[in-house]
Amino acid sequence: MNTLLKVSEQTIWQIVGKVITSLSTLFILGFITRTYGEEGTGIFTLALVYLSFFYLLADLGINAHLVQELKLYPISFIWPRVLGIRIFWSFVLIMIAPLLVFIWPNTEAPFQQAVLYGSLAILGTAIFASCNVLFQSNLKYNLSVFASSLGAIFTLLLVFLISKFNLNVSIILLAQTSGWLLAALVATILVKRSIKSITPVLDFSFGKKILKEAWPVSLALLLNLIYFRADSFIISLNRSFTEVGVYNLAYQIFQSALVLPTFIMNGLYPLMISQFNQNKKDFNLLLKKSILIMLGLSVLGVITTLVFAPLVIQLVGGQNGFTGSTLSLRILSLGLPAFFVSSVLMWVLVTMKSYKTMLITYLVGLSANIILNLILVPQFSYIASSWITVFSEYLILILQLIILFPRLKQ
């Protein structure tokens, strides 16, 4: 019962934070769709998708591994070194991100400018991710929620002013950057309450050690992101920014639901590690309960989305087109059960340190996703991408079950 209370408390805090950030995101989308239409929405959302790869690269995807490392090393040793490596690496990425977009085919000046302005947020995401190592290990997600919520609200206010004066859509990425930097600053101040020194330490040997152990997780998370959002780039290359905007409006709303299993597993993961090392029966029981809860929540999500998709799209998109977003959102919702359950099984693989196995499953899913999008998007556009997203996630879930069932049975 104590375990359930801890997980519930952390999940509730994250849900509160996500309600704030999701509402902020939806209001931002509403301002953009009403002010800049389908094409402007396409430019904005595609720039965010492009930059999200660099945000993840700055993160390095090593927090899950670092939580386990805290069993061996004190946080006062690990955190300054994680911060130092991430800050150094983020400056490298800030220089690379704008340069690559200029060689990307079929790009327009507003898109290039949006990427340039948004690339500055890479530093903020890197620092915020470093702070989350401490928040997650100590089950103090209320601190993370506080910092991220302040950043989201600040971003919303800036976007409101930018859209009110009808400035260039690319300027909105400066608002995103400002919000991330504020969240990082607040999170760092909160970390200072637990660690005496927050001065970054640039220890390349430590960074090399962590990456050597956790690189399959980092690469798997990157492949997972590519497999999720490569479709937007394929649509932009074969169709138009307008169709990118229609698809990404549906996907942004759909993606809001995907954070729920992430939040549950963030709270559950430290406890999952403990039970896996101490009592396998309790671990298996916890796993079964988690899967049943995820299935129940996901089925409820599918039903809700199928019924209310037109209303949600109208509320966010207004009267400026986006009629195709409703069908896309309904199709995407059919993948919720696979998304929810596979999130549990992914963390089981991480707990077992089966990093390379996890990497292979996402590599298969990515390959299938990209190949099908390249074949079908030129003819069927974002409708094809919606169905392919659903298919790919069920494929990954099946692979996870095939891999894990014999191990858990033993």
N, C-alpha and C positions, 0 to 999 in steps of 0.2 A: 504493500500500500504506500509505503514511504517513497518507493521508486516511482510509482505512478503519480504521486503528488509532485515530485520534483520535475518529472517530465511535463506534467500538465502545467505547472507554474511557468516553466521556461517557454513552453509552446504558447501559452496565453500572452506572455509578454511579447513574443515575436508576432503573434496575430495582431495585437494592439498596434505594434509598430508598422506592420504591413497594411493594416487598415488605413493608417495615416498616409503611408507612402503610396499605396494603391489609389486612394482617393486623390492624392496629389497628382499622380500619373494620369488618371482619368481626366481630371480638370485640365491638366496641361494638354492632353490630346484634344479635349474639347475646344480649348482656345485655338489650337493649331488648325484643327479641321475647319473650324468656322472662319478663321482668318485667312488661311493659306490654301484651303481646298485639298483635293486628292493628291495633286502633284507636289505641293508643299509638304504635305504629310509624308509622302513617299521619300522626299529628300531628307527630312528630319529623321524619320525612323530608320532609313537605310544607313545614315551616318552613325546613329546609335548602335546599330547592328555591327557595323564595321569596327567602331571603337570598342565594342564589348570584347572583341578578341584581344585587344591590347590591355583592357582592364584585367582580363583573366591572366594574361601573360605577366602583368605586373604582380598579380596575386600569387602566381606560380602554382596555385592549387595545392599548397603544402600544409594548410592548416590542420587537416585531419591527421596527418602524420605527426605534426608538431604536438598535438594534444597527447599522443602516445609518448612522445619524447619527454614530456613534462614529468613522466613517471621516473625518469632517469636524471634529469637536470633541473635545477631551480629556474623559475620563470625570470628571475633577475639576471640569469646568464643568457637564456635563450632570447628573450624579447628584444633587447637592444641590438643583437646580431641579426635577428630577422628584420627589424626595422632598417638597419643599415644596408643590408643586401637589397631590400625592396626599393628603398629610395634611390640607390645607385642605378638599379635596373630600370626603374621607372623613367629616369632622365634619358636613358638610352632609347627607350620606347617612344618617349615624347618626340625625339628627333626622327625616328623611323616612320611612325604612323602617317604624318603628313606627306612624307616623301613618296611612300608607296602609292598613295591615292592618286598622285599625278600621272602615274603610268598605268592606272586602271582604265580599261577601255570604256568608252561611252559615258564618261563622267562629265558633269557640268560644273561651272564655276561656283554656284551656291553650295553644291555638295562638297566640293573641295574646301571651301571656306568653313563649312560646318565642321568638317573633320579637323581642320587646323585649330579652330577654337575649342573643340571638344577634347583634343588630345591633351590639353593641360590638366584635365581631370584625372589622368592616369596616376599622377602623384597622389591625389586625394584618395583614390581607391586603394592604392598600395598601402598607405598609412592606415586607413580604416581597416583593411584586412588584417594588418599586423595587430591592431588593437583587439580584434575579434578572437585572436588566439587566447588572450587572457580572459576575455569575457566568456568564451565557450568552456574553457577548462575549469573555470570557477563557477559555471552555471549562473552567470550574471548578465543575462541577455537584456535585462532592463536598462543597463548602461548603454549597450549597443543600440537598443531601440530609441533611447533618448537622443543620442547623437545623430542617428540616421533620420529621425523625425524632424529635428531642427533643420537639417540640410534639405530635406524634402519640402518643408514649408517655405524656406527661404527661396528655393528654386521656383516654386509655384508663384510666389509674389513677383519675382523678376520676370517670369514668362508672361504673367498677366500684364505687366507694364509694357513689355516688348510687343505683345500682340495688340495691345490697346493703341499704341502708336504706329502699328503696322510696319515695323522695321523688318529688315531682311530676315527670312526664316533661319538663316545660318547663325544669326546673333543668339538664337535661343540656346545654342550649344554653350555659349559663354555662361548662361544662367545655370546650365547643368554643371559646368565646371565649378562655378562659385558654390553651389550647393554641396558638392563633394568635398571641396576644400574646407568648408565650414564644418561638415560632419567629421572630417579627419581631425581638425583642430580640437573640437569638443571631446572626441573619443580619446585623444592623446592626453588631454587634461584629466580625464577620468582615470586613465591608466596610471597617472602620476600618484593617485591615491594608494595604489598597491605596490608600486616600484619606486624606490628612492631615486634612481637615475634613469631618465628616459633618453639620454644622449645616444644617438645611433652609433653602433660599432660596426665598422666595415671589416668583417672577418671572412675573407674569401675561402679559407679552409673549412670553416663551419658551413658556409653556403654550399660548397662542393659536397660535403658529407651529406647534408640534407637532400640535395638534389639527386645524389647517387642512390639514395635509399628510396626516395619518393617520386622519381621521374616517371614511372609508369602511371601513377595517380595524376600527376600534372598533365601528362600527355592525354590520358583518358578523358579528363575534364575538358581539355582543349578540343579533342575530337568530338566530344559530346556537344560542345557549343557550336562547332562547325556543322555538325549533323543537324542541329536544331535550326540554324539560321542561314545555311548555304543557299537555301531555296530563294531567299530574298534577293541575293546577288544574281542568281540564275534568272529570276524574273526580270530584274533590271536590265540584264544583258539581252534578253530575248523579247521583252515586251516594252514596258515604259515605267517611269516613276509613278504614274497615276495608278497602275495596277499594283505596284509595290505598296503604295499608300493604302489601297483597299485591303490587301492581304495583311499588311502589318497592323492595321487597326484591329482586325479580328484577332490577330496573334497576340497583340499586347494585352487585350482583355483576357484571352485564354491563358496567357502566361501568368496572370495574377493568381489564378487558381493553383498553379503548379508550385507556388511557394509554400502552400500548406504542408505537404509531405516533407519539404525541406526543413521547415521549422520543427516539425515533430521529430525528425531524425537528428537535427542539431542538438535538441535536448536529450534525445535518447542515446546518442552515440557514446558519450563518456560512460554511461551506465552499461551499455552493451559491451564495451571493452572489459569492464570489471567483471560482469557475469560470465563472459566467454572464458576469461582466465581462471575463474574460481568455481563455477558450477555450470556445466554444459546443459543440464536438464532445465535449469532456470533460464538459461540463454535461449533454448529452443522454445520454451513456453512464452517468453517475451516476444520472440520472433513471430509465433503463430498469432498472438494477440495483435501485434502490430499490423500484420497482413490483413486480418479481419477488419480492423478499424479502417485501414486504408481503402479496402474494397467498399465498405459501407459509405465512407465519405465520397469516394469517386462516383459511385452509382447515383448518389444524391446530386452530385455536381452535374452529371450528364443530364438527368431529368430537368434540373433547374435551367440549364443552358438551352436545351431544346425548346423549352417553353418561353423563356424570357429573352432569347437572343435578339429578336427584332427590336424590343423595347430598349435594351442596352445599347445596341448600335445606334439607334435614333437619339438616345440621350447624349451619347458621346460624340457622334459624328454630325448631329444636327441635320439640316436639309441640304447639305452640300455634297450630294452623291452618296457614295459608300453603300449602295444597295447590295452589292455582291458580298459585303463583309458579313451579312447575316448568315448566308449559306456556308461561308468559310468557317465561321465560328461554330456552327452546329456540327459540321464535319469534324473539326478539331476536338470538340468535346467528347466524341466517341473514343478518343484515345486516353481519356482520364484514368480509367482503371489500370491500364498498362503503365502509365506514368507514375501513378501512386504506388503500385506494388513494386515496380522496378527500383524505385528510390530506396525502399527498404532493403532489397536484395543487393543493391550497390554497396550500401554501408556494411552489409554482412561480409561482402568480399573485402572491403577495406579493413574490417575488424580482423579477418583471417589473414590479412596482408597478402591477399591474392591479387596483387596489383597488375601483374602481367595478364592474368586471366580476364580481369575487368577491362584492360586495354584492348584485348582481342575482341570482346563482345561489342564494344563501341566502335571498333574499327570495321567490323562486319556491318553494323548498323549504318555507319557513315557511308560506306561504299555503296550499299543498296540505295540509300537515300539520294546520294548525288547522281548515281547512274540513272535512276528512275526520273529524277527531276530533269536531267539533261535530255532524256528521251521525250518526256510528256509535257513539260512546261511550254515549249514553243507552240504546241497546238492547244493545250487546255489551260494554260496560265496558272493562276493561283488556286483554282479548284483542284488541279492535279497535285500541287504542293500540299494542300490540306490533307488529301487522302494519303499521300506518301508519308507525311509526318506521322499519321496514325499507324500505318503499316509498319514503319520503321521501329516504333516504340514497342509494338507487340512482338516484333522479331527479336529485339533485345531482351524482352521479358522471357520469351521462350528459351533463348540461349542461357540466360541466368538460371532458369529452373533446371535445365539439363545439366548444368555444371554443379549447382549447389545441392540438388536433391540427394545424390549418392553420399555426399559429405555429411549432410545433416542427418541422414538416415543412420550413418555409422555412429 
